Amino acid sequence: MARYKAYAITTKYWRPGEDYIQQIIRSIEGKVSDGDFVVVSEKAIATALGNIVDESKVKPSLNAKIIAKFWMPIIWGYILGPVCHLRRKLLLQLRTYPPELGSRHKQVALQYAGLLQALMFGSEGGIDGTNLPYTYVCLPLKNAQATAEEIRGKILETLGRKVCVIIADTDKTYSFRNFHFTPRPKPIKGIRSLGGFIVYLVGRMLKLKMRATPIAVAGHSISAEEALTIAELANRARGYGAGRTVWEMAEKFKVALNEVSWEMLKKVKHKPIVIVRRN
C-alpha cells in the first residue's frame, strides 16, 4: 500500500478575478517534483473565476421558506441531525436556522441543484458559503476536468514538471468496500453521484468511511480509491480556513452571519494548494 506525504501551501486569499493559475505556479515553483500530485481546492478556483452568487439579491419561493423555517430547524435539528451523529454545537445552530437568510440560500440551492440537494443541511450540490463574505456563496465548477487539464498543462509548460492535478471538494464521498458514492454532483469516474440528502443520511447513519471528493484528475491514470486517499490527505493538511461552517466563520470574527467581509477573510491563512508525494 502506497504511503504519502502532504505539504499544504499558504497563499493569499483568492478573490474574484485572481489569476489562480499563476498563483499556483508561483506557489509550487521549487517545491514540486515530477510525479507529485498537486491538489487544488475547487472552491478557491470557483471563487477566483467569479462563480459566486449574492444571496441578498435572491427572492425566496414558498418552498424555500418552508425548508428554511420548518425542515432545517425541526427535521434536521431534532431528527436527522442526531441520527447522522452531527456535533452538538452544529445541532444547536441548526435549531436556530435563520429563516430569512436561510430561505434565500435554499432558493439558490433549489435553483441550481434541485430539491433533493436543497434538503441537505449544507453544501447543497456543491454550493458553499464558507470562506466567502457577506451573503455570497460559491457554485461548483462547470467543467472541472478542463480546468484541471489547463492547470497541469501550464505547470508542465512553465516549470517543466510532470504532475497530476487533482481538484477536490470538501463534500464527502462514502465508501462501502469498493463502492464509493457521494451526494456531490459530478465526481470523478468510479464514484457514484446519488440522491442528495438521502445518500448523506445513509453514509452518516451507517458511519461509513468518508473522504473529501475528487472531482477532476489530470496527468495520471489513478483509481478512484487512490484519488480519494489523496484528496482526503490534502483536505486534512489544508485545514478549514475561516471555519467549517458559516456559523464557525461568523463566530471566529465575532460578527453576524452576513457581516464577514473580504478584509476579514484576507487575514486568515488560506491553503488552497497541497502537494502530495508518494514516499
N, C-alpha and C positions, 0 to 999 in steps of 0.2 A: 504493500500500500504506500502510495507516494506521500511524502511529507513536504510541508510548505512553510515558508516564512512570509509574513506580510509587513509591508512598510507603508504606513499612511503618510501622505504628503500634505502639508498645510499650505493653502493658497489664500489669496484674498477672496472675499465674498463675490461670487459671480452674479452681477445684476443683469437685467435685460440689455442686450446689445454687446455683451462681453465677447471678445474673440476667444472662445473657450479652447479652441484647438491650439492656438498659440500659448495659452496658459498651460495647457497640458504639456506641450513640447518644452517650454521653459522650465517647468517644474520637474520633469523627469530627466532632463539632459544631465549626463554624467552619473546618473543613478540607475539607469535601466540597461539591461543586457539582452542579448539575443535569447529567445525562448521564454522571456518573462511574460507574465500576464499583467496587463495594465487595466485595472478595474475602475470604471468611472461611474459616478452617481448619475442615474437618469434624471433625477430632479434638478441637479445642478446644471446639466446640459439644457433641459427644457426651460429652466428659468433664464439662462443666458440667451436662448433663442426667442424669449418673449412669449413662450407658450403658456401664458397665465391669464387668469380671469379675475376681474374685480367684482366680488360678490355684492358689494354695496349697490351696484347698478342692476342687480337681478331682481325681478319681480317674482315672488314665490307663488306657486299654484296651490290649490286646495290640498292636493296630495302631499306636496312638500310640507305644508303647515301641519298636516296630520302626523306625518312621520316625525317632525321635529317636536311637536307638542305631546304626543302620546307614545309612539313607538320607541323613541330614543330613551326618554326618562323612565318609562314604566317597563316596557318589554326588555330593553337592554339593561336598564339599571337594576331591575329586580329579578328578572327571569333568565334571559340569555347570558348576561354578563357573568353571574355566578356559575352557571353551567359551563361556561367557557374558561373558567378559572382566571378571570381578569383580576388585576390587582385591586385591593380595597379602595385605594385612593381614586383609581380610574372609575370604579363603580359609583363612588360619591359624586364625581364630576359628571358622569352620565345622568345621574338622577336630577341634576340641576342644569340639564342641557338647555342652552339659551334659545328660546322659541323664535325670536326674530332673526338673529344671526344664523341660527341653525336651519331655519326654513329656507333662507336664501342659499345656504350651502347645499341643502338637499335638492333644491331646484336645479342647481348646476349638475349634481350627481344624476338626477333623473334625465336631464337633457343630454348629457354627454356619455352616460354609462348605462342607463336603464334602471328599472325598478329593483331587480334582484341585487344590483350593486348599491343602489341608494339605501337599501335596508341594512347595509353594513354600518358599523358604528364609526368607521373612519376609513381613509384611503379607498374610497369607493371607486372601483375601476381604475385605480392608479392615480386618482385625484388626491392631492395632498396640500395642506396648508402650513405644515411645519417648516420652519426656516424661511418663511415668507412674511412680509409685513402687512399691517392693516387688515384688509379683508381680501387679500389676494390668495388664490390657490393655483397650484400648478397642474396642468393637464399632462397625461403621458405623451411620450414621443409618438409621432405619427408613423415614422419609419426608422425604428431604432437600428435595424440591420444596416441600412445605408449609412447612417451616422457612424456606426462602429467601423465600417469599411473605410470611410473617409478619414477617420482618426488614425487607423492603422496605416493607411497609405501615406499620410503626412508624416507620421513618425519615421517610416522607412525612408521617405524622400529627404527629410530634414536631418535626421540623426543617424540614418543608416542601420537602424536596429530592427530586426525581425521579431516582432512581439505579437502576442494575441491580445486583442482588445475585447474586454467584456463590459457591457453596460448592464448595470444591475439596479434593481429596485428593492427597497426595504420590505415591501409587502412579501408575505411568507408563502413559500411552497411547502406542502406537506408530503411526507413520504411514507408509504407503507411497503416495505421491502423495496422492490424495484419499480413501484408505481408512484409517480410523482404528479401531484395535482395542486392547483392554485386557483383562488378566486380572481387573481390578477389577469386581465386580458393580454393576449399576445406574448406569452413567454417563448423561450426557445423550443425547438423541436425536442421531443422527449419528455416535455412537461405538459400535462393536460390543463387547459383552462376551462373550468366548470363553474356552474351555477352560483356565482355571487356569494351572498351571506351564508347560504346553506353549506357550501364547501368549507367556509371558515368555521362554522359550527361543528361540523364533523371532525375537522382536523384538531380543533381545540378541545372538544369534548373527549376525544379518544387519546389526547395527549400524544399525537403523532410527532415524529421528528419534523421540526420546521426550520427552514433556512431562507435567507434572502433569495429573491428570484432573479436569475439572469434572463434578460430579455433580448440580448444580442451577443453573438460571439463571432469575431472576425480574426482570421490569421491562422488558427489551428483548428483541426477537427478533433473535438473532445466530446466525451459522453456527457449526458445531462447530469449524471452523478458527480463527475469531476467539476463541471461548471457550477453546480450548486455548492459544492465544498468550497470552491474558490470564492464565490460570491458571498458566502457566509463569513469566511475568514476576513474578507475585505470589509464587510459590514461591521464586524466586531472591532477591527482595527480603526475604522473611521470614527466610531462613536456616534453621538446623537446631535452634535452641533448645538443649536439653541434649545433642544428638548425633543423628547419622543412624541409629544402631542402638542397641540396648540395651547392646552392648559399649562403644560410644563413651561412652554416658551413664555407665555404671559407672566407666569409666576416668577420665572428667572429674572425678568426685567421689572417686576412689580408694577405691571400696568394691566389694563383691561384686555380682553381677548383681541379687540380690534385696534389696539393702540401701540403695538410693536412697530417700530419704524425701521427704515433702511439703515439709518445710522446706528441703531442698537445692534442690528444683525452684523454690521461690519466689525463690531468689537469682539465677536465670538470667533474662536478658532474653527475654521472650516477645512475639512479634509475630503474634498470630492474625488481625489485620486488615491488609489492604493496599488502599489507594485507588489505582486505575489510571485514568489520564486520557488521552484521545486528545489528541495535540498539534494 
